[in-house]
Amino acid sequence: MANKLVEIRQRRISMAVEEGQTILDAALLAGIPYPHGCKSGRCGSCKSRLIEGEVDLLQHSRFALSEDEKSAGLILACRAVPRTDATVAWLGSDDDDALPPARSLDATVTHLDDLTHDIKLVRIAPFDGAPLLFTAGQYAQVGFDGAPARSYSMANRHGDTELEFHIRRVPGGATSGHVHTALQVGDSVTIQFPLGSSYLRQHHVGPLLCVAGGSGLAPIKSIVETALAHGMKQPVHLYVGARAERDLYLVEHFEGLARRHPNLTFTPVLSEQSAERYRSGLVMQAVIEDFSDFDGWKAYVAGPPAMVDAAMEATFARGLRQMDMHADVFFTAAPADAL
């Protein structure tokens, strides 16, 4: 069957979308910086308005796109397969125009360290010493020699001379297994970055809720450190969920930040172990025990799908606007359609 022609209103260009291909996949292959996050219908970052034409929507989370939104003509670009020629416009914000463009570069591994029993810190630096410009909360597509490329969020701040990643070993994972067993300082790396739209909105003046699960702490670390370094004075509430104490990391780092910045509160929560110095239970249970109204807040959430879904359900039910939820879903090798 013939390709469909899709016009992206912001870019004033049209692109060919192949049979069975989503609008987001086609845009990214064409080098168009379409706002997106999880690419799997969970986070809502690629929410767009269907101006003309018809699309089929693949399976997605009701928190990312509600029935009312679909009735109002909204779609998720990562789930939208055009049935006809179409015209779309993403739902952007004033911050979108300030995002640095994505680019590819060659780099080398400069530092490796174990953060926990299954999370490794990896730092890389570009060969050419080029400035590393990105927005806190974004991610990179990282290719290590001998392993498939994977997406990992930057954990450091914009402008550093290196990029920092926190890579959890996934059982049976080809790339994470390579990182944890074979990667060496000096190895070559290729990266494409910056990508993603679950980034810090610095014009926001209301409270910030930051929730991380596992290695989802990487983008949340970048967001929190950047907010504090840039003088954002509103309350910043950081919650970190883990199974057991051995799964927590950078606790002393964030405790030190909280001592130096009175507007930051740091709350680790353990779901499968009781420890005197930490909260027990699911991380979102702790959040809703502490707060009942999220109207006027921004929420930044990164971690496994179940945690992100729980965060959306809890915060939306307590007044958070959907446009104020910025979610980064950390998938393993499970199929993206397993929602």
NUMIZA-857082 format. One line per 8 residues: number of its first residue (from 0); their letters; for each residue x negated, y, z of C-alpha. Coordinates in steps of 0.2 Angstrom, whole numbers, always signed. Each point is the difference from the previous one (the first is absolute). Example, Ala and Ser with C-alpha at 12.3 -4.5 7.8 and 13.67 -1.06 7.14 Angstrom:
% residues 2
0> AS> -62,-22,+39 | -6,+17,-3
END
This chain:
% residues 339
0> MANKLVEI> +0,+0,+0 | -5,+18,-3 | -9,+10,+13 | +10,+14,+8 | -5,+18,+0 | +0,+9,+17 | -2,+18,+2 | -8,+6,+16
8> RQRRISMA> +7,+17,+3 | -14,+7,+11 | -13,-4,-13 | +10,+4,-15 | -6,-15,-8 | +8,-17,-6 | -8,-17,+2 | +4,-17,-7
16> VEEGQTIL> +6,-13,+13 | -2,-18,-5 | +14,-13,+2 | +1,-5,+18 | -12,+14,+6 | +5,+12,+13 | -1,+19,-2 | -13,+1,+13
24> DAALLAGI> -12,-13,-7 | +1,+8,-17 | -3,+17,+7 | -15,-5,+10 | -7,-10,-15 | +2,+16,-11 | -11,+10,+13 | +15,+10,+7
32> PYPHGCKS> -1,+3,+19 | +17,-5,+4 | +4,+1,+19 | +1,-17,+7 | -5,-10,+15 | +4,-19,+2 | +4,-4,-18 | +13,-13,+7
40> GRCGSCKS> +16,+10,+4 | -3,+2,+18 | -7,+17,+4 | +10,+12,-12 | -15,+10,-5 | +4,-2,-18 | +19,+5,+2 | +5,+9,-16
48> RLIEGEVD> +15,+8,-9 | +7,-9,-15 | +5,+14,-11 | +4,-9,-16 | +1,-19,-5 | +2,-16,+9 | -11,-11,+11 | +1,-17,+9
56> LLQHSRFA> -6,+1,+18 | -10,-14,+6 | +2,-6,+18 | -4,+14,+13 | +2,+4,+18 | +16,+10,+5 | -10,+12,+10 | -10,+5,-15
64> LSEDEKSA> +15,+3,-11 | +18,+0,+7 | +16,-4,-9 | +5,+18,+2 | -16,+6,-8 | +2,-13,-15 | +18,+7,-2 | -8,+18,-1
72> GLILACRA> -12,-5,-14 | -16,-4,+9 | -11,-15,-4 | -17,-7,+6 | -12,+1,-14 | -9,-15,+6 | +16,-11,-1 | +7,+9,-16
80> VPRTDATV> -1,-10,-16 | +8,+11,-14 | +14,-8,-10 | +1,+15,-12 | -11,+15,-3 | +1,+11,+15 | -6,+16,+8 | -5,+1,+19
88> AWLGSDDD> -7,+12,+12 | -9,-5,+16 | +6,+8,+16 | -16,+10,+5 | -5,+13,+13 | -10,+15,-1 | -15,-10,+6 | +0,-10,-16
96> DALPPARS> -8,+13,-11 | -15,+1,+13 | -5,-18,-2 | -17,-4,-8 | +1,-10,-16 | -4,-18,+0 | -17,-5,-7 | -11,-15,-1
104> LDATVTHL> -18,-1,+7 | -13,-12,+4 | -6,-2,+18 | -11,-11,+11 | +4,-8,+17 | -9,+10,+14 | +6,-7,+16 | +9,-16,+7
112> DDLTHDIK> +6,-3,+17 | +13,-11,+9 | +14,+10,+8 | +10,-15,+6 | -1,-19,-3 | +9,+3,-17 | -3,+18,-5 | -16,+6,-7
120> LVRIAPFD> -5,+18,-3 | -8,+3,-17 | -8,+17,-5 | -4,+4,-18 | -9,+15,-8 | +1,+5,-18 | -16,-2,-10 | +0,+17,-7
128> GAPLLFTA> +4,+9,+17 | +16,+7,-7 | +11,+8,+13 | +14,-12,+6 | +16,+10,-1 | +16,-7,+5 | +15,+4,+12 | +1,-9,+17
136> GQYAQVGF> +11,-16,-2 | -5,-4,-18 | -8,-16,-6 | -12,-7,-13 | +0,-14,-11 | -16,-9,+5 | -10,-13,-11 | -14,-10,+8
144> DGAPARSY> -11,-11,-12 | +7,-17,-1 | +17,+4,+8 | +17,+7,-7 | +3,+18,+3 | +11,+5,+15 | +8,+15,+7 | -7,+7,+17
152> SMANRHGD> +3,+16,+9 | -13,+12,+4 | -3,+2,+19 | -11,+15,+0 | +3,+18,-4 | +0,+10,-16 | -17,+6,-5 | -11,-13,+9
160> TELEFHIR> -15,-6,-10 | +6,-18,+2 | +17,-9,-1 | +5,-11,+15 | +11,-15,-2 | +7,-13,+13 | +3,-16,-8 | +9,-14,+8
168> RVPGGATS> -4,-18,-4 | +16,-8,-8 | +1,-19,+1 | -5,-6,-17 | -3,+17,-7 | -13,+1,-13 | -5,+18,+2 | +1,+1,+19
176> GHVHTALQ> -9,-17,+1 | -14,+7,-10 | -1,+16,+10 | -1,-10,+16 | -12,-14,-5 | -11,+6,-15 | +0,+19,-1 | -17,+8,+3
184> VGDSVTIQ> -6,+18,+3 | -7,+5,-17 | +14,-9,-10 | +8,+10,-15 | +18,+5,+1 | +12,+8,-12 | +14,+11,+6 | +15,+9,-7
192> FPLGSSYL> +6,+14,+11 | +9,+9,+8 | +17,-9,-2 | +16,+0,+9 | +12,+13,+7 | +2,-4,+19 | -12,+14,+4 | +0,+13,+13
200> RQHHVGPL> +11,+15,-3 | -9,+14,+8 | +14,+13,-3 | +11,-9,+12 | +1,+8,+18 | +11,-13,+9 | -6,-15,+11 | -9,-14,-9
208> LCVAGGSG> +3,-18,+4 | -14,-12,-6 | +2,-18,+1 | -13,-13,-5 | +0,-19,+0 | -16,-10,-2 | -12,+8,-13 | +14,+12,-4
216> LAPIKSIV> -10,+10,+13 | -11,+5,-15 | +11,+13,-8 | +8,+6,+16 | -18,+3,+7 | -3,+11,-15 | +16,+9,+2 | -1,+3,+19
224> ETALAHGM> -19,+6,-1 | +4,+11,-14 | +15,+8,+9 | -10,+4,+15 | -15,+6,-9 | +10,+12,-11 | +8,+8,+16 | +18,-8,-1
232> KQPVHLYV> +6,+5,+17 | +17,-10,+1 | +2,-16,+10 | -9,-15,-8 | +6,-17,+7 | -10,-14,-6 | +6,-18,+4 | -11,-15,-5
240> GARAERDL> +8,-18,+0 | -10,-16,+2 | +3,-18,+5 | -13,+0,+13 | -14,+10,+8 | -13,-8,-12 | +9,+7,-14 | -1,+18,+5
248> YLVEHFEG> -15,+11,-5 | -6,+18,+1 | +9,+2,+17 | -13,+10,+8 | -1,+11,-15 | +18,+5,+0 | +0,+1,+19 | -14,+13,-2
256> LARRHPNL> +9,+9,-13 | +16,+1,+11 | -11,+7,+15 | -7,+14,-12 | +17,+4,-8 | +14,+2,+12 | +13,-1,-14 | -5,-18,-4
264> TFTPVLSE> +7,-15,+9 | -7,-18,-3 | +10,-15,+4 | -6,-18,-4 | +13,-13,+1 | -2,-19,+1 | +13,-12,-6 | -7,-17,+5
272> QSAERYRS> -10,+4,+16 | +2,+9,+16 | -14,+12,+5 | +0,+12,+15 | -6,+15,-10 | +11,-2,-16 | +19,-1,-3 | +8,-16,-5
280> GLVMQAVI> +13,-5,-13 | +2,+6,-18 | -7,+16,-5 | +16,+8,-6 | +9,-5,+16 | -13,+11,+10 | +3,+14,-12 | +19,+0,+2
288> EDFSDFDG> -2,-2,+19 | -10,+17,+0 | +11,+10,-13 | +18,+0,-5 | +0,+14,-13 | -11,+2,-15 | +8,+14,-9 | -13,+12,-6
296> WKAYVAGP> -14,-13,+2 | -12,-7,-13 | -3,-19,+1 | -16,-8,-7 | +1,-19,+1 | -13,-13,-6 | +0,-19,+3 | +9,-16,-4
304> PAMVDAAM> +17,+0,-9 | +10,-5,+15 | -7,+14,+11 | +3,+13,-14 | +18,-6,-2 | +3,+1,+19 | -8,+18,+0 | +12,+6,-14
312> EATFARGL> +15,-8,+8 | -3,+7,+18 | -6,+18,-6 | +14,+2,-13 | +13,-5,+13 | -7,+14,+12 | +0,+14,-12 | -15,-1,-11
320> RQMDMHAD> +3,+6,-18 | -5,-13,-13 | -11,+13,-8 | -10,+2,+16 | -5,-19,+0 | -17,-4,-8 | -3,-18,+1 | -15,-11,-6
328> VFFTAAPA> +5,-18,-1 | -15,-12,+3 | +4,-16,-10 | -9,-16,+0 | +0,-12,-15 | +19,-3,+1 | +10,+5,-15 | +5,+18,-1
336> DAL> +18,-6,-3 | +1,-9,+17 | +10,+13,+8
END
